[in-house]
Amino acid sequence: MNTILFPTDFSDCANEAKQVAFSLAKLFDAELQIVHVVNDTIFDWESEDHFLRAIDTFPLLPKLPKVVSGNEETNQFSKLLASVKEEATKNGIKASVTLLFGDISDQILEISEKVKANLIVMGTNGVSGIKETIVGSNTQKITRKSRCAVLSLREVKKEGFKVDNLIYASDFKVESENNNLEVIKVLSHFLDAKVHLLYINTPHYFEETNSCIDRISKVAKEHDLSNYQIEIYNHFTVEDGVLSYANLNNVDLIAVSNHQYGLFKSIVEYKTSEVLVNHADVPVLTLNV
């Protein structure tokens, strides 16, 4: 892993994700690309004074974040980015910063390809209800379209992102998904974590336990996995099954493969990875298929 991208909005959630990004950058000796995106609903003002005068003139503007100019020497977000970079440098991490303007998810996806990121680490507050189905969080949109792995965090329960147990949830039938076990193998080695190869048995797609174990054992052998256990867990849905298993077994990280769908496909077919990103209490790693 050479490059980790860390998008931040400087919120408490992003600050928790920052510590994980720092930990992983040190663990893999990777370069950390720190980025903040100013949403395109905010205008590129000539100066901070110009922005403040506009606030006084138009009463609706105070609802917007106090973005100032595009001049990087005076822009407060540039100063915040510089502060994060300084913190990373003090931790022995090679880091660079970028300030972007535009749609948040589009800009993050674009820069992730530009810098050839191997991993995106970002915080999420999650969304629910109709907003989850139609719009989704920025993290969810990035997870949906990213060509590299995305680590989404709602909260960090262990200091320094300590992972003792991680799930890889799959049906272990699709070769492209099974190939992601190579990533899981490397990750578990570096984190010194036990891997739970998890199959959720649902009423609609029920399988006899022994046949599931035989299939998963064969896949694990093909990928030369060690320090793992096979788990067959019964639940009404895959998503709720993964969440339930994670809660009952003190899992620290959930990993799933991600299928890239368009918006209509995502609305019609509710994706396991996106549900987990929005609702899991532990970090979720989505791996591109």
DRENLUMFI-665349 format. One record per residue (C-alpha): residue number from 1; x negated, z, y negated; residue in three letters. Coordinates in Angstrom, 3 decimals, padded with zeros to 6 digits. Layout:
DRENLUMFI-665349
@seq = NUM&east = X&up = Z&north = Y&type = ala
...
END
This chain:
DRENLUMFI-665349
@seq = 1&east = 000.000&up = 000.000&north = 000.000&type = met
@seq = 2&east = -001.693&up = -001.215&north = -003.172&type = asn
@seq = 3&east = 000.881&up = -000.954&north = -005.964&type = thr
@seq = 4&east = 003.728&up = 001.482&north = -006.610&type = ile
@seq = 5&east = 006.248&up = 000.778&north = -009.365&type = leu
@seq = 6&east = 007.807&up = 003.800&north = -011.066&type = phe
@seq = 7&east = 010.698&up = 002.997&north = -013.432&type = pro
@seq = 8&east = 011.660&up = 005.964&north = -015.618&type = thr
@seq = 9&east = 014.269&up = 006.847&north = -018.228&type = asp
@seq = 10&east = 012.539&up = 010.214&north = -018.817&type = phe
@seq = 11&east = 015.551&up = 012.158&north = -017.496&type = ser
@seq = 12&east = 015.282&up = 015.244&north = -015.264&type = asp
@seq = 13&east = 016.099&up = 013.053&north = -012.266&type = cys
@seq = 14&east = 013.340&up = 010.599&north = -013.202&type = ala
@seq = 15&east = 010.890&up = 013.451&north = -013.713&type = asn
@seq = 16&east = 011.491&up = 014.620&north = -010.137&type = glu
@seq = 17&east = 010.914&up = 011.072&north = -008.922&type = ala
@seq = 18&east = 007.731&up = 010.989&north = -011.009&type = lys
@seq = 19&east = 006.190&up = 013.782&north = -008.946&type = gln
@seq = 20&east = 006.953&up = 011.854&north = -005.758&type = val
@seq = 21&east = 005.472&up = 008.674&north = -007.237&type = ala
@seq = 22&east = 002.338&up = 010.638&north = -008.143&type = phe
@seq = 23&east = 002.103&up = 012.111&north = -004.636&type = ser
@seq = 24&east = 002.449&up = 008.725&north = -002.937&type = leu
@seq = 25&east = 000.015&up = 007.019&north = -005.302&type = ala
@seq = 26&east = -002.602&up = 009.654&north = -004.458&type = lys
@seq = 27&east = -001.781&up = 009.561&north = -000.740&type = leu
@seq = 28&east = -002.203&up = 005.782&north = -000.490&type = phe
@seq = 29&east = -004.790&up = 005.465&north = -003.276&type = asp
@seq = 30&east = -002.417&up = 002.989&north = -004.928&type = ala
@seq = 31&east = -002.140&up = 001.833&north = -008.523&type = glu
@seq = 32&east = 000.901&up = 003.239&north = -010.315&type = leu
@seq = 33&east = 002.840&up = 000.895&north = -012.588&type = gln
@seq = 34&east = 005.028&up = 002.969&north = -014.938&type = ile
@seq = 35&east = 007.866&up = 001.129&north = -016.671&type = val
@seq = 36&east = 010.731&up = 001.913&north = -019.023&type = his
@seq = 37&east = 013.482&up = -000.608&north = -019.780&type = val
@seq = 38&east = 015.429&up = -000.501&north = -023.035&type = val
@seq = 39&east = 018.891&up = -001.789&north = -022.228&type = asn
@seq = 40&east = 019.795&up = -005.015&north = -024.040&type = asp
@seq = 41&east = 022.810&up = -003.371&north = -025.667&type = thr
@seq = 42&east = 020.283&up = -001.749&north = -027.990&type = ile
@seq = 43&east = 018.903&up = -003.919&north = -030.757&type = phe
@seq = 44&east = 015.242&up = -004.454&north = -031.513&type = asp
@seq = 45&east = 015.043&up = -002.807&north = -034.918&type = trp
@seq = 46&east = 012.374&up = -003.587&north = -037.495&type = glu
@seq = 47&east = 011.397&up = 000.076&north = -037.815&type = ser
@seq = 48&east = 012.567&up = 003.592&north = -037.030&type = glu
@seq = 49&east = 013.801&up = 003.981&north = -040.623&type = asp
@seq = 50&east = 015.823&up = 000.788&north = -040.228&type = his
@seq = 51&east = 017.413&up = 002.194&north = -037.073&type = phe
@seq = 52&east = 018.269&up = 005.528&north = -038.708&type = leu
@seq = 53&east = 019.808&up = 003.778&north = -041.729&type = arg
@seq = 54&east = 021.942&up = 001.703&north = -039.338&type = ala
@seq = 55&east = 023.190&up = 004.888&north = -037.683&type = ile
@seq = 56&east = 024.308&up = 006.195&north = -041.075&type = asp
@seq = 57&east = 026.059&up = 002.897&north = -041.816&type = thr
@seq = 58&east = 027.846&up = 002.335&north = -038.502&type = phe
@seq = 59&east = 029.476&up = 005.464&north = -037.007&type = pro
@seq = 60&east = 029.615&up = 004.050&north = -033.470&type = leu
@seq = 61&east = 025.866&up = 003.665&north = -033.197&type = leu
@seq = 62&east = 025.066&up = 007.368&north = -032.587&type = pro
@seq = 63&east = 026.527&up = 006.879&north = -029.106&type = lys
@seq = 64&east = 023.513&up = 004.681&north = -028.337&type = leu
@seq = 65&east = 020.128&up = 006.102&north = -027.339&type = pro
@seq = 66&east = 017.816&up = 006.400&north = -030.325&type = lys
@seq = 67&east = 015.650&up = 003.377&north = -029.661&type = val
@seq = 68&east = 013.412&up = 002.356&north = -032.516&type = val
@seq = 69&east = 011.372&up = -000.781&north = -033.062&type = ser
@seq = 70&east = 009.627&up = -003.147&north = -030.712&type = gly
@seq = 71&east = 006.380&up = -002.161&north = -032.358&type = asn
@seq = 72&east = 004.599&up = -000.349&north = -029.548&type = glu
@seq = 73&east = 002.556&up = 001.781&north = -031.940&type = glu
@seq = 74&east = 005.647&up = 003.455&north = -033.392&type = thr
@seq = 75&east = 008.203&up = 003.190&north = -030.625&type = asn
@seq = 76&east = 009.019&up = 006.625&north = -029.257&type = gln
@seq = 77&east = 009.447&up = 005.249&north = -025.752&type = phe
@seq = 78&east = 005.912&up = 003.870&north = -025.853&type = ser
@seq = 79&east = 004.724&up = 007.353&north = -026.714&type = lys
@seq = 80&east = 006.678&up = 008.827&north = -023.800&type = leu
@seq = 81&east = 005.222&up = 006.209&north = -021.451&type = leu
@seq = 82&east = 001.736&up = 007.009&north = -022.710&type = ala
@seq = 83&east = 002.374&up = 010.679&north = -021.954&type = ser
@seq = 84&east = 003.350&up = 009.872&north = -018.349&type = val
@seq = 85&east = 000.253&up = 007.691&north = -017.972&type = lys
@seq = 86&east = -001.947&up = 010.493&north = -019.305&type = glu
@seq = 87&east = -000.415&up = 012.899&north = -016.778&type = glu
@seq = 88&east = -001.058&up = 010.412&north = -013.967&type = ala
@seq = 89&east = -004.659&up = 009.907&north = -015.072&type = thr
@seq = 90&east = -005.254&up = 013.657&north = -015.085&type = lys
@seq = 91&east = -004.066&up = 013.649&north = -011.464&type = asn
@seq = 92&east = -006.694&up = 011.059&north = -010.571&type = gly
@seq = 93&east = -004.246&up = 008.150&north = -010.404&type = ile
@seq = 94&east = -004.964&up = 004.678&north = -011.743&type = lys
@seq = 95&east = -001.928&up = 003.896&north = -013.908&type = ala
@seq = 96&east = -000.629&up = 001.366&north = -016.402&type = ser
@seq = 97&east = 002.543&up = 001.296&north = -018.515&type = val
@seq = 98&east = 005.016&up = -001.397&north = -019.584&type = thr
@seq = 99&east = 007.917&up = -001.239&north = -022.040&type = leu
@seq = 100&east = 010.597&up = -003.858&north = -021.447&type = leu
@seq = 101&east = 013.836&up = -004.928&north = -023.144&type = phe
@seq = 102&east = 016.848&up = -006.335&north = -021.293&type = gly
@seq = 103&east = 019.087&up = -005.604&north = -018.335&type = asp
@seq = 104&east = 017.630&up = -002.599&north = -016.524&type = ile
@seq = 105&east = 017.938&up = -003.764&north = -012.926&type = ser
@seq = 106&east = 016.947&up = -007.374&north = -013.687&type = asp
@seq = 107&east = 013.842&up = -006.313&north = -015.606&type = gln
@seq = 108&east = 012.718&up = -003.897&north = -012.890&type = ile
@seq = 109&east = 013.176&up = -006.510&north = -010.179&type = leu
@seq = 110&east = 011.276&up = -009.067&north = -012.241&type = glu
@seq = 111&east = 008.302&up = -006.819&north = -012.942&type = ile
@seq = 112&east = 008.193&up = -005.625&north = -009.337&type = ser
@seq = 113&east = 007.505&up = -009.202&north = -008.279&type = glu
@seq = 114&east = 005.118&up = -009.818&north = -011.166&type = lys
@seq = 115&east = 002.868&up = -006.874&north = -010.240&type = val
@seq = 116&east = 003.408&up = -007.475&north = -006.490&type = lys
@seq = 117&east = 004.716&up = -003.958&north = -005.944&type = ala
@seq = 118&east = 004.790&up = -002.676&north = -002.380&type = asn
@seq = 119&east = 007.156&up = 000.160&north = -003.252&type = leu
@seq = 120&east = 009.553&up = 001.108&north = -006.048&type = ile
@seq = 121&east = 010.074&up = 004.844&north = -006.551&type = val
@seq = 122&east = 013.021&up = 005.812&north = -008.729&type = met
@seq = 123&east = 015.514&up = 008.571&north = -009.319&type = gly
@seq = 124&east = 019.254&up = 008.118&north = -009.045&type = thr
@seq = 125&east = 022.252&up = 010.198&north = -010.049&type = asn
@seq = 126&east = 024.480&up = 008.158&north = -007.745&type = gly
@seq = 127&east = 027.962&up = 006.835&north = -008.470&type = val
@seq = 128&east = 031.269&up = 007.193&north = -006.675&type = ser
@seq = 129&east = 034.777&up = 005.799&north = -006.452&type = gly
@seq = 130&east = 035.711&up = 002.416&north = -007.931&type = ile
@seq = 131&east = 032.520&up = 002.293&north = -010.004&type = lys
@seq = 132&east = 030.460&up = 002.518&north = -006.815&type = glu
@seq = 133&east = 032.324&up = -000.428&north = -005.273&type = thr
@seq = 134&east = 032.438&up = -002.728&north = -008.289&type = ile
@seq = 135&east = 029.445&up = -001.818&north = -010.446&type = val
@seq = 136&east = 027.092&up = 000.591&north = -008.706&type = gly
@seq = 137&east = 024.110&up = 002.442&north = -010.108&type = ser
@seq = 138&east = 021.000&up = 000.629&north = -011.327&type = asn
@seq = 139&east = 019.177&up = 002.032&north = -008.297&type = thr
@seq = 140&east = 021.851&up = 000.601&north = -006.037&type = gln
@seq = 141&east = 021.540&up = -002.840&north = -007.635&type = lys
@seq = 142&east = 017.765&up = -002.760&north = -007.295&type = ile
@seq = 143&east = 018.040&up = -001.643&north = -003.678&type = thr
@seq = 144&east = 020.382&up = -004.539&north = -003.020&type = arg
@seq = 145&east = 018.071&up = -007.236&north = -004.387&type = lys
@seq = 146&east = 014.517&up = -005.926&north = -004.146&type = ser
@seq = 147&east = 012.066&up = -007.792&north = -001.949&type = arg
@seq = 148&east = 009.927&up = -004.679&north = -001.552&type = cys
@seq = 149&east = 010.758&up = -001.219&north = -000.259&type = ala
@seq = 150&east = 012.674&up = 001.113&north = -002.578&type = val
@seq = 151&east = 012.496&up = 004.906&north = -002.420&type = leu
@seq = 152&east = 015.561&up = 006.440&north = -004.108&type = ser
@seq = 153&east = 015.661&up = 010.146&north = -004.932&type = leu
@seq = 154&east = 018.481&up = 012.365&north = -006.121&type = arg
@seq = 155&east = 016.497&up = 015.571&north = -005.728&type = glu
@seq = 156&east = 013.202&up = 016.698&north = -004.232&type = val
@seq = 157&east = 013.564&up = 019.735&north = -001.982&type = lys
@seq = 158&east = 009.933&up = 020.277&north = -001.030&type = lys
@seq = 159&east = 006.965&up = 020.650&north = -003.333&type = glu
@seq = 160&east = 004.838&up = 017.535&north = -003.516&type = gly
@seq = 161&east = 007.220&up = 015.438&north = -001.400&type = phe
@seq = 162&east = 006.467&up = 017.071&north = 001.938&type = lys
@seq = 163&east = 008.059&up = 015.126&north = 004.774&type = val
@seq = 164&east = 008.151&up = 016.780&north = 008.187&type = asp
@seq = 165&east = 011.048&up = 014.806&north = 009.670&type = asn
@seq = 166&east = 012.211&up = 011.301&north = 008.823&type = leu
@seq = 167&east = 015.055&up = 009.208&north = 010.173&type = ile
@seq = 168&east = 014.956&up = 005.514&north = 010.877&type = tyr
@seq = 169&east = 018.610&up = 004.601&north = 011.410&type = ala
@seq = 170&east = 019.394&up = 001.302&north = 013.112&type = ser
@seq = 171&east = 021.157&up = -000.256&north = 016.067&type = asp
@seq = 172&east = 017.703&up = -001.533&north = 017.193&type = phe
@seq = 173&east = 019.153&up = -004.919&north = 018.144&type = lys
@seq = 174&east = 017.787&up = -007.153&north = 015.358&type = val
@seq = 175&east = 014.132&up = -008.146&north = 015.536&type = glu
@seq = 176&east = 013.684&up = -008.305&north = 011.746&type = ser
@seq = 177&east = 014.956&up = -004.720&north = 011.447&type = glu
@seq = 178&east = 012.822&up = -003.558&north = 014.341&type = asn
@seq = 179&east = 009.759&up = -005.032&north = 012.632&type = asn
@seq = 180&east = 010.245&up = -002.475&north = 009.859&type = asn
@seq = 181&east = 009.126&up = 000.116&north = 012.396&type = leu
@seq = 182&east = 005.588&up = -000.994&north = 011.525&type = glu
@seq = 183&east = 006.162&up = 000.423&north = 008.030&type = val
@seq = 184&east = 007.698&up = 003.571&north = 009.504&type = ile
@seq = 185&east = 004.682&up = 003.973&north = 011.797&type = lys
@seq = 186&east = 002.223&up = 003.816&north = 008.894&type = val
@seq = 187&east = 004.351&up = 006.112&north = 006.739&type = leu
@seq = 188&east = 004.771&up = 008.728&north = 009.454&type = ser
@seq = 189&east = 001.020&up = 008.679&north = 010.072&type = his
@seq = 190&east = 000.148&up = 009.265&north = 006.411&type = phe
@seq = 191&east = 002.892&up = 011.873&north = 005.959&type = leu
@seq = 192&east = 002.245&up = 013.485&north = 009.355&type = asp
@seq = 193&east = 005.992&up = 013.329&north = 009.985&type = ala
@seq = 194&east = 008.086&up = 013.148&north = 013.133&type = lys
@seq = 195&east = 010.290&up = 010.045&north = 013.370&type = val
@seq = 196&east = 013.910&up = 010.330&north = 014.515&type = his
@seq = 197&east = 015.015&up = 006.944&north = 015.869&type = leu
@seq = 198&east = 018.712&up = 007.324&north = 015.192&type = leu
@seq = 199&east = 021.607&up = 005.307&north = 016.553&type = tyr
@seq = 200&east = 025.102&up = 006.189&north = 015.351&type = ile
@seq = 201&east = 027.723&up = 005.613&north = 018.018&type = asn
@seq = 202&east = 031.095&up = 004.842&north = 016.401&type = thr
@seq = 203&east = 034.522&up = 004.292&north = 017.957&type = pro
@seq = 204&east = 034.550&up = 000.626&north = 016.888&type = his
@seq = 205&east = 031.084&up = -000.137&north = 018.288&type = tyr
@seq = 206&east = 030.779&up = 002.412&north = 021.056&type = phe
@seq = 207&east = 027.936&up = 002.049&north = 023.562&type = glu
@seq = 208&east = 027.045&up = 003.983&north = 026.668&type = glu
@seq = 209&east = 024.289&up = 006.477&north = 025.843&type = thr
@seq = 210&east = 021.804&up = 005.455&north = 028.533&type = asn
@seq = 211&east = 021.897&up = 001.789&north = 027.522&type = ser
@seq = 212&east = 021.186&up = 002.789&north = 023.909&type = cys
@seq = 213&east = 018.263&up = 004.972&north = 024.950&type = ile
@seq = 214&east = 016.823&up = 002.208&north = 027.144&type = asp
@seq = 215&east = 016.995&up = -000.318&north = 024.289&type = arg
@seq = 216&east = 015.456&up = 002.021&north = 021.713&type = ile
@seq = 217&east = 012.723&up = 003.132&north = 024.133&type = ser
@seq = 218&east = 011.758&up = -000.491&north = 024.716&type = lys
@seq = 219&east = 011.577&up = -001.159&north = 020.961&type = val
@seq = 220&east = 009.509&up = 001.989&north = 020.358&type = ala
@seq = 221&east = 007.066&up = 000.942&north = 023.087&type = lys
@seq = 222&east = 006.766&up = -002.583&north = 021.641&type = glu
@seq = 223&east = 005.754&up = -001.110&north = 018.279&type = his
@seq = 224&east = 003.448&up = 001.500&north = 019.790&type = asp
@seq = 225&east = 005.230&up = 004.424&north = 018.143&type = leu
@seq = 226&east = 004.109&up = 008.009&north = 018.646&type = ser
@seq = 227&east = 005.484&up = 011.348&north = 017.494&type = asn
@seq = 228&east = 009.093&up = 010.232&north = 017.697&type = tyr
@seq = 229&east = 012.340&up = 011.190&north = 019.353&type = gln
@seq = 230&east = 015.423&up = 009.120&north = 020.172&type = ile
@seq = 231&east = 018.780&up = 010.401&north = 018.993&type = glu
@seq = 232&east = 022.276&up = 009.085&north = 019.789&type = ile
@seq = 233&east = 024.803&up = 010.668&north = 017.418&type = tyr
@seq = 234&east = 028.569&up = 010.189&north = 017.562&type = asn
@seq = 235&east = 030.568&up = 009.782&north = 014.363&type = his
@seq = 236&east = 033.460&up = 007.799&north = 012.923&type = phe
@seq = 237&east = 031.220&up = 005.749&north = 010.572&type = thr
@seq = 238&east = 027.528&up = 004.906&north = 010.482&type = val
@seq = 239&east = 027.111&up = 006.166&north = 006.913&type = glu
@seq = 240&east = 028.736&up = 009.553&north = 007.507&type = asp
@seq = 241&east = 026.932&up = 009.844&north = 010.817&type = gly
@seq = 242&east = 023.512&up = 009.412&north = 009.216&type = val
@seq = 243&east = 024.363&up = 011.911&north = 006.456&type = leu
@seq = 244&east = 025.728&up = 014.431&north = 008.947&type = ser
@seq = 245&east = 022.722&up = 014.148&north = 011.271&type = tyr
@seq = 246&east = 020.317&up = 014.497&north = 008.340&type = ala
@seq = 247&east = 022.036&up = 017.666&north = 007.120&type = asn
@seq = 248&east = 022.149&up = 019.271&north = 010.565&type = leu
@seq = 249&east = 018.507&up = 018.549&north = 011.406&type = asn
@seq = 250&east = 016.716&up = 019.361&north = 008.131&type = asn
@seq = 251&east = 015.598&up = 015.771&north = 007.681&type = val
@seq = 252&east = 013.407&up = 015.120&north = 004.620&type = asp
@seq = 253&east = 013.671&up = 011.334&north = 004.391&type = leu
@seq = 254&east = 016.153&up = 008.676&north = 005.530&type = ile
@seq = 255&east = 014.899&up = 005.127&north = 006.125&type = ala
@seq = 256&east = 017.133&up = 002.113&north = 006.736&type = val
@seq = 257&east = 016.771&up = -001.640&north = 006.688&type = ser
@seq = 258&east = 018.449&up = -003.458&north = 003.829&type = asn
@seq = 259&east = 020.302&up = -006.764&north = 004.046&type = his
@seq = 260&east = 020.410&up = -008.743&north = 000.805&type = gln
@seq = 261&east = 023.973&up = -009.730&north = -000.024&type = tyr
@seq = 262&east = 025.577&up = -011.212&north = -003.106&type = gly
@seq = 263&east = 028.069&up = -009.246&north = -005.184&type = leu
@seq = 264&east = 031.166&up = -010.474&north = -003.315&type = phe
@seq = 265&east = 029.632&up = -009.712&north = 000.074&type = lys
@seq = 266&east = 028.653&up = -006.241&north = -001.142&type = ser
@seq = 267&east = 032.202&up = -005.488&north = -002.271&type = ile
@seq = 268&east = 033.806&up = -006.728&north = 000.921&type = val
@seq = 269&east = 031.262&up = -005.278&north = 003.333&type = glu
@seq = 270&east = 030.253&up = -001.790&north = 002.272&type = tyr
@seq = 271&east = 026.569&up = -001.520&north = 003.027&type = lys
@seq = 272&east = 025.119&up = 001.502&north = 004.765&type = thr
@seq = 273&east = 021.962&up = 001.522&north = 002.643&type = ser
@seq = 274&east = 023.877&up = 001.584&north = -000.650&type = glu
@seq = 275&east = 026.204&up = 004.353&north = 000.494&type = val
@seq = 276&east = 023.212&up = 006.439&north = 001.530&type = leu
@seq = 277&east = 021.434&up = 005.834&north = -001.793&type = val
@seq = 278&east = 024.463&up = 007.148&north = -003.662&type = asn
@seq = 279&east = 025.347&up = 010.106&north = -001.439&type = his
@seq = 280&east = 022.320&up = 011.386&north = 000.489&type = ala
@seq = 281&east = 020.845&up = 014.697&north = -000.628&type = asp
@seq = 282&east = 017.407&up = 013.635&north = 000.608&type = val
@seq = 283&east = 015.332&up = 010.625&north = -000.473&type = pro
@seq = 284&east = 016.355&up = 007.261&north = 000.969&type = val
@seq = 285&east = 013.840&up = 004.517&north = 001.762&type = leu
@seq = 286&east = 015.342&up = 001.048&north = 002.015&type = thr
@seq = 287&east = 013.243&up = -001.628&north = 003.694&type = leu
@seq = 288&east = 013.844&up = -005.296&north = 003.075&type = asn
@seq = 289&east = 014.857&up = -007.506&north = 006.003&type = val
END
